[in-house]
Amino acid sequence: MRPSLLPLDADVTLQLFIARAAHSILTPIRKRYGIQAIIVPEVEVEVVSHRRLGPTVGPLLGKARTNGLIKLLDAKSYGDLLRGNSDLEAAGV
């Protein structure tokens, strides 16, 4: 079974943008393997409100969300992101 979603925590998200590697790492994962990077709202808040890095990384995260590189997993998008995953549907998630 290949996962269809790649959950990112705040530390990974910050590191991807600090290293300016988000696009070069996440784009091939999405295009070659069909795996979508996701964050939850709490991660977005933590990244954007980071005292030192938030002002730099926040706009980059916003751009990545706008172009679909990273998607937000919230109540509104839950069904869309998990639809089509037969393992999750079988488990009744």
N, C-alpha and C positions, 0 to 999 in steps of 0.2 A: 504494500500500500504506500503510495506516495502522498505526502501531505499537500493540500492545496493552499494552505495559509501559513504564513511565517509571522508569528507574533513577535513584535519587537518591544523590549522594555525601554525605559528611559535611558539607561546607561548605553545600550547598544545604539539607540537613536542618536544620542549626543555624539558618540564616537564616530558614527558614519558621517555625520555632518562636519565635525571638527576635522576629520581626515579628508574631507571633500571627496568621499568615496561612495556616497549613497547611490548616485546614478550608476557608477561603474560596477557596483556589486549587485544592486537590486534589479536593474534592468535585465541582465542576462538570466537571472533566476526566474524572473517573470516570463520572459520571452521563450527561453529554451525549455523550461520545465513546467511552466504554467502555475508557478507558485506566487501568490500575491502577498506582499508585506502588509501587515496590519498593525495598528496601534489602538489602544482603548482610550477613551476621553481622558482618563486620569494620567496616562503617559503624556498626552499632548499638553495638558496643563502643567505637568512637572517640567517638561522640556522648555516650554515657552516662558515659564516663570522662574527658570533657573537664574539665580542672582548674577552670575558672571557670564554665562554663555547664552542665556535666553535672547538677549537683543540681537545676537549674531545668528543663532541657530533657528530661532522662531520663524523668521521670514523664509528661510530655506525649507523648513518643514512645511510651511504653508504652501510654497510652490510645489513641493513634492506631493502634497495632498491634492492640489489643483490639477496636476497633470496625471494623477492616478498611480504614481510610483509607490506611494504609501496610502492605504485607505484606512478610514476610521471605522472601527467595529463598535457600533453603538446600537441601541434598540431599533433605530430606523433602518440601518443597513444590515442587521443581523441575518434576516432571511435571504437577502440577495447574495451575501457573501458565502453563506453556507449551502445554498441551494445547489443541487447537482452533485453533492458529495455523498455517494451511496453509503459509505461507512457511517457518516453522521446521521443520515436519514434512517438507516437500519437501527441505530442506537436510540432513535427517537429524540435526538437533540433538537 
